[in-house]
Every structure is written in structure tokens, then in C-alpha cells.
Amino acid sequence: MPCPHVLLSAAVSLDGYLDDTGPERLLLSSPADFDRVDEVRASVDAILVGAGTIRADNPRLLVNSPERRAARVAGGRAEYPLKVTVSGSGDLDPAARFWHTGGEKLLYTTDAGAKRAGALLGDTADVVPLGAALDWRALLAHLHDVRGVRRLMVEGGGTVHTQLLQQGLADELQLVLAPLFVGDPAAPRLFGPGAYQGGRLRLTDTRRIEDVVLMRYEPTAPGTGPLETAADRHWLRTACELAALCPPSETAFSVGAVIVAADGTELARGHSREGGDPVVHAEEAALAKLDPADPRLPGATVYSSLEPCAHRASRPVPCAGLILEAGVRRVVTAWREPDTFVTAADGAGMLAAGGVEVVTVPGYAALAQRPNAHLPH
């Protein structure tokens, strides 16, 4: 499922609240941080908020800097990012500032909500029904495929942030921590209860901005089923980049592989022909760095830029067999093996027959193929 890079952006109090219960919006960010947010808005293709945020805050969601808007236009983009909201009911205030400022507007809703929204909004916004219920994966796919959105900034509210994180669809979290407490249990919190992805998020950056602190995080824990997650895409991209380290060969593919534990810890990585071995495969090189009895292997995911091989002449056991022997139960790959060297290779079939969940992410196929462009087919 091709989808945009999803960036969650929020500011919270020290005790985790987005706002208080007063009649005016609680300002958590500093002036310098508001300018940073404006810069991020100018860098993205679309900004999304939930309908609850429109009702509560009546935001405009604009790029305020004339210089940044001019730079967008000079770069061939619209002056303002596409503004997107989500409402299951379609019950929205047509007088809200969201609809009457900035550039294009887009509403995702249900089939029933589309009828109500159409009557309320008229031609103010494009209304896209997603079926009987809201579906975040369908929404992101539509933004990517139909509207050309490659970077999506999500500015709330807490329900939207919670759902995207719980479904493994957030690529990045930019969180600003403000030096104050709210302490009101009736006030809205950033994240709600429920089942989140396991493991720790990776802290990629911290920055002091006047009296607030910006923290940037990336999810690292692999998905657990047949649907790819943002963390899966991160690790698969890493595997594809490792393939570029392979010494070129006319008789074998260049492949990268990463093995990641269920909590997001990287266990090992490898690439084809690593260490001067002319016949070693990526998955084989990575697995060789681990104790076969490592208790983390059964819960781990193997990320490989190319489907693990099911047939090979250089070793007695193909990579699909090595993965099965290691007890790994999930593999994510970007590219099914073509018939360049082996006809009708089916490593994915061999793995699936052994009870392994195989997830293919074709959106990364071009990246996986790049180090192999010199090979036929």
C-alpha cells in the first residue's frame, strides 16, 4: 500500500495534556516554536486534523510566512498545502475558518456522512466517502495515489494521533513539551488507552526552543501481521540501502537484509558478498552473526530487499531454509525474485508453507532493484 510519510505533530503539557477546559485555547508552544511549525507546514504536501479539532479550536492551518509561501510557488507547488479533515458523521460547521482560508480542502468521511457533508459544505471542499466506516489505510492510499501527497503533517487531535499510532501508520512523531501542568482529568490528552505497537520508539532529535523542548521519535517495532507498518517500511528501506554496499556481480543479485526483534532492537544486518565471500547471501550473512539459540529469533522479523532464495547451488541450504531453521516467523521483502538466474523462484512460497508470514512491499521494489540495474531482466 503506497502511502505518504505520516508526521504527527503535537504540543503537550508536562502531564500529557493537549489543552485545558477553559474557553480559550491553551497556548503550549513558544513564538519560536510556532515559527518552526510554520516551516514544517511549508515543507509538506498536506495537513490533516480531525473534525473534533475543527470544532474545538477553529484552526486556519495556514503557512503564515509570505517567504515560505513564495518558495512553495517557486518550486512548482501550491501556495498552501492541501487541508484535510476526517469525520465519520459529516456533521461539520460550514462557517469554520478551516473551509475559508488557505488552498484546497478535502474531507474523508463515510458513505452516510458524505450525504450530510455534501449538503452542508457544497463546493467548499472535495468530499471522499470511504465506505460504511472510516479506514485510515484507504485514506492514506487515496491521498498518495489520487492526490499525490508524499508528506502528510497530522496536527491532531488526540483521537487521530492515537489511531494512527495504534495502527502502525505514523512514520514520525514531533512532540513539543511545554513547562506547565494542566491537572484536569476532563481536559483532552494526547494519547488515549488501547493497544499500541510494542517496544521503544527511537529518539532521533532533541532541541530546546525558548522554554519548550522539541523531541522527534520514530517507531521501530516491526508489525505483527500481513499489513505493513511504518516501522516495517523504515527497516525495509534500511535493507534496500544495504544492497548498495554489495560488490557488483554479473552472476548474483545485490541484496541487503536486517533482522529486527519484536521490540524494535536491531539484531543483525548483512549484504550479499559481505566480507569478501563471493557467494554469501544477505540473509545468510545476517543470521550467521546470531546465536541460533537466541530466544529473540522466533519473534523477530527479517527484512530483505529481495525475496529470500529457495534454490541455490553455492550452499546446501537456501536462505528461505535458513530462516525456517532459525525459527523466524515473519519476513518483509520489497521485490519478488525474477527469473534472471532461477526460473520460477518462490522463496516466499517456501516460507509460507513453513508457517512464516511473508509481507511484500512493492513500493520499495525500485529501490531494491537499483543496485541490480546492470543485470538482465
C-alpha positions in Angstrom: 0.0 0.0 0.0 1.8 3.2 -1.1 1.1 5.9 1.4 2.6 9.3 2.4 5.2 9.8 5.1 3.0 10.5 8.1 4.3 13.0 10.6 2.4 13.5 13.8 2.9 17.0 15.4 1.7 18.0 18.8 2.5 20.1 21.9 1.7 18.9 25.3 2.0 19.9 29.0 4.3 18.1 31.3 1.4 15.9 32.4 0.5 15.0 28.8 -2.5 17.3 28.1 -3.2 19.0 24.8 -5.4 21.7 26.3 -7.2 22.7 29.4 -11.0 23.0 29.8 -11.1 26.8 29.6 -13.0 28.8 26.9 -9.7 29.8 25.2 -7.2 27.6 23.6 -4.2 26.9 25.9 -1.0 28.1 24.2 1.6 25.4 24.8 4.2 26.4 22.2 6.5 29.4 22.3 6.6 32.0 19.5 9.8 30.4 18.1 8.1 27.0 18.0 5.1 28.4 16.2 7.5 29.6 13.6 9.1 26.1 13.4 5.6 24.6 12.9 5.0 27.1 10.1 8.3 25.9 8.5 7.2 22.2 8.8 3.8 23.1 7.3 5.5 24.8 4.3 7.5 21.6 3.7 4.6 19.1 3.4 2.0 18.4 0.8 -1.0 18.2 3.1 -2.0 18.9 6.7 -4.7 16.8 8.4 -6.8 17.4 11.5 -9.8 15.6 12.9 -13.3 17.1 12.8 -13.1 17.4 16.6 -10.2 19.8 16.3 -12.1 22.0 13.9 -15.0 22.1 16.3 -12.9 22.8 19.4 -10.1 25.1 18.0 -11.5 26.5 14.7 -8.0 26.5 13.2 -7.0 28.0 9.9 -3.9 25.7 9.3 -2.0 28.2 7.1 1.6 28.8 6.1 1.9 32.2 7.6 5.3 33.2 6.2 5.0 35.0 2.8 8.5 34.0 2.0 7.8 30.3 2.6 4.6 30.5 0.5 6.6 32.2 -2.3 9.2 29.4 -2.1 6.5 26.8 -2.5 5.1 28.5 -5.6 8.6 28.9 -7.0 9.1 25.2 -6.5 6.0 24.4 -8.6 3.7 23.6 -5.6 0.5 25.3 -4.5 0.9 28.3 -2.2 -0.7 26.3 0.7 -0.7 22.6 1.5 -3.9 20.7 0.9 -6.0 20.8 4.1 -7.6 17.5 5.1 -10.1 16.5 7.7 -11.8 13.3 8.8 -15.4 13.0 10.0 -17.5 9.8 10.3 -20.7 11.7 10.6 -20.1 14.5 8.1 -21.6 16.9 10.7 -19.3 20.0 10.2 -19.8 23.7 10.6 -19.6 25.2 7.1 -18.7 28.6 8.7 -15.5 27.2 10.3 -12.3 29.0 9.3 -10.8 25.8 8.0 -13.0 26.0 5.0 -12.5 29.6 4.1 -8.7 30.1 4.4 -5.8 28.7 2.5 -5.9 26.5 -0.5 -7.8 23.2 -1.4 -9.8 21.4 1.2 -10.6 17.7 1.4 -13.0 15.7 3.7 -12.8 12.0 4.2 -16.0 10.5 5.6 -18.3 7.5 5.5 -21.0 6.9 2.8 -23.7 8.2 5.2 -21.5 11.2 6.2 -20.9 12.1 2.6 -24.6 12.9 2.1 -24.7 15.2 5.1 -21.4 16.9 4.4 -22.3 17.5 0.8 -25.4 19.3 1.8 -23.5 21.4 4.4 -20.3 22.2 2.5 -21.5 22.4 -1.1 -18.4 23.0 -3.3 -16.3 24.3 -0.4 -14.4 21.0 -0.2 -13.9 17.7 -2.1 -15.8 15.0 -0.2 -14.5 11.5 -0.4 -16.6 8.6 1.1 -14.6 5.6 2.3 -17.4 3.2 2.8 -19.5 2.2 5.7 -16.7 3.1 8.2 -13.6 5.2 8.2 -10.5 3.3 7.1 -7.1 5.0 7.7 -5.2 2.8 5.3 -7.7 3.5 2.5 -7.5 7.2 3.3 -3.7 7.3 3.2 -3.7 5.3 -0.1 -6.1 7.8 -1.6 -4.0 10.7 -0.5 -0.9 9.1 -2.1 -2.4 7.7 -5.3 -5.1 10.2 -6.2 -3.9 13.5 -4.6 -0.2 13.0 -4.9 0.6 13.6 -1.2 4.1 12.3 -0.3 4.4 14.1 3.1 1.4 14.4 5.4 1.5 16.5 8.6 -1.1 15.5 11.2 -1.9 18.2 13.8 -4.5 16.4 15.9 -6.4 15.8 17.8 -5.6 13.2 20.3 -8.0 10.6 18.8 -6.5 10.9 15.4 -2.9 10.6 16.8 -3.9 7.6 18.9 -5.5 5.7 16.0 -2.6 6.3 13.6 0.0 5.2 16.2 -2.1 2.2 17.3 -2.4 1.1 13.6 1.3 1.5 13.0 0.8 4.2 10.4 2.8 7.0 11.9 6.4 7.4 10.5 7.4 10.1 12.8 6.3 11.9 16.0 7.4 15.5 16.6 6.4 16.3 20.2 6.9 19.6 22.0 6.9 19.5 25.8 5.7 22.7 27.5 6.8 23.6 31.0 3.4 23.7 32.7 0.8 21.4 34.2 -2.9 21.1 33.4 -4.0 18.5 36.0 -7.6 18.4 34.9 -8.9 14.9 34.1 -11.6 16.4 31.9 -9.0 18.0 29.6 -8.0 16.3 26.3 -4.9 14.2 26.4 -2.5 13.5 23.5 -2.9 9.7 23.5 -5.8 7.5 24.6 -5.8 4.0 26.0 -5.6 0.9 23.8 -3.1 -1.4 22.2 0.0 0.3 20.8 2.9 -1.2 18.9 5.4 -2.8 21.2 8.9 -1.7 22.0 10.5 1.7 22.4 10.5 4.5 19.9 13.8 5.8 18.6 14.7 9.3 19.7 16.2 10.9 16.6 16.5 14.6 17.7 16.0 16.9 20.7 16.1 20.7 20.6 15.5 23.5 23.0 13.3 26.2 21.6 12.9 29.1 24.0 11.2 27.5 27.0 9.9 24.3 25.3 11.7 21.2 24.1 11.1 19.5 20.7 11.6 15.7 20.6 11.5 13.7 17.4 10.7 10.0 17.5 10.5 7.1 15.0 8.7 3.8 15.7 11.0 0.8 15.4 8.9 -2.3 16.5 8.0 -4.5 13.5 4.5 -5.2 12.5 2.9 -8.4 13.6 0.6 -9.4 10.7 0.1 -9.3 7.0 -0.2 -5.5 6.8 3.0 -3.4 6.6 3.6 -0.7 9.2 5.6 2.5 9.2 8.4 0.7 11.2 8.3 -2.1 8.5 8.9 0.5 5.8 11.8 2.0 7.8 13.6 -1.3 8.2 12.9 -2.4 4.7 14.4 0.9 3.4 17.5 0.1 5.5 17.7 -3.3 3.9 17.5 -1.8 0.4 20.2 0.7 1.2 22.5 -2.1 2.4 22.1 -3.7 -1.0 24.1 -0.8 -2.4 27.1 -1.9 -0.4 27.4 -5.2 -2.3 30.3 -5.7 -4.6 28.7 -5.8 -8.1 28.3 -9.3 -9.7 27.2 -10.5 -13.1 26.0 -13.8 -11.7 24.2 -12.9 -8.5 21.8 -10.2 -7.1 22.9 -7.5 -4.7 20.7 -7.8 -1.6 20.6 -6.3 1.9 19.0 -7.8 5.0 18.2 -6.7 8.6 16.9 -8.8 11.4 14.9 -6.9 14.0 13.5 -8.2 17.3 9.9 -7.7 18.3 10.7 -4.8 20.5 12.4 -2.9 17.6 16.0 -3.8 18.5 18.2 -4.5 15.5 19.8 -7.9 16.0 22.0 -8.2 12.9 22.4 -7.0 9.3 24.1 -8.3 6.2 24.5 -7.9 2.5 25.5 -10.1 -0.4 29.2 -11.0 -0.8 29.9 -9.4 2.6 33.4 -9.8 4.0 34.9 -10.9 0.7 32.9 -14.1 0.5 31.8 -14.2 -3.2 28.8 -16.4 -2.6 27.4 -15.4 0.7 23.8 -14.1 0.6 22.4 -11.2 2.7 20.1 -13.2 4.9 22.7 -15.8 5.4 25.3 -13.2 6.4 22.9 -11.6 8.9 21.8 -14.9 10.5 25.4 -16.0 10.9 26.1 -13.2 13.3 23.5 -14.5 15.8 23.4 -17.5 18.1 20.9 -19.9 16.6 19.5 -20.3 20.1 18.9 -16.6 20.6 15.4 -16.5 22.1 14.5 -13.3 20.2 14.6 -15.0 16.8 11.1 -16.6 16.9 9.6 -13.2 17.4 11.9 -11.3 15.0 11.2 -10.1 11.5 13.7 -10.5 8.7 13.7 -7.6 6.2 15.3 -8.4 2.8 15.4 -6.2 -0.2 14.9 -9.3 -2.4 12.7 -12.4 -1.7 14.8 -14.9 0.1 16.1 -17.6 -2.2 14.5 -21.1 -2.4 17.2 -22.6 -4.6 21.0 -22.1 -4.8 24.0 -24.0 -6.0 26.6 -22.4 -3.8 25.3 -23.7 -0.4 23.4 -26.7 0.7 20.6 -24.7 2.3 18.9 -21.7 0.6 18.1 -18.5 2.6 14.4 -19.4 3.0 15.5 -22.7 4.6 17.9 -20.8 6.9 15.1 -18.5 8.0 12.9 -21.5 8.7 15.7 -23.2 10.7 16.2 -20.1 12.8 12.5 -20.1 13.8 11.7 -16.6 12.4 8.0 -16.3 11.7 7.8 -13.1 9.7 9.6 -11.8 6.6 9.2 -8.5 4.8 10.6 -8.0 1.3 10.5 -5.4 -1.4 10.9 -7.4 -4.6 9.9 -10.9 -5.7 12.9 -12.7 -7.3 12.8 -12.5 -11.2 13.8 -15.4 -13.5 17.3 -13.9 -14.1 19.2 -16.9 -12.5 16.5 -19.3 -11.3 13.2 -20.0 -13.1 10.1 -19.7 -11.1 11.9 -19.0 -7.8 9.4 -19.0 -5.0 11.2 -18.3 -1.7 8.0 -16.7 -0.4 6.0 -19.8 -1.1 8.6 -22.0 0.7 8.5 -19.7 3.7 4.7 -19.5 3.7 4.5 -23.3 3.6 6.7 -23.4 6.7 4.3 -21.1 8.5 6.1 -17.8 8.0 4.1 -14.6 7.4 5.5 -13.0 4.2 4.8 -9.4 3.5 5.8 -7.8 0.2 6.0 -4.0 -0.1 6.2 -3.3 -3.8 6.6 0.4 -3.2 10.2 -0.3 -2.4 10.9 -2.5 -5.4 12.6 0.3 -7.4 15.0 1.0 -4.5 15.8 -2.8 -4.2 16.3 -3.0 -8.0 18.7 -0.1 -8.2 21.9 -1.9 -7.3 20.9 -4.6 -9.8 20.3 -2.4 -12.8 23.3 -3.9 -14.6 21.7 -7.4 -14.6 19.4 -8.6 -17.4 15.6 -8.7 -16.8 
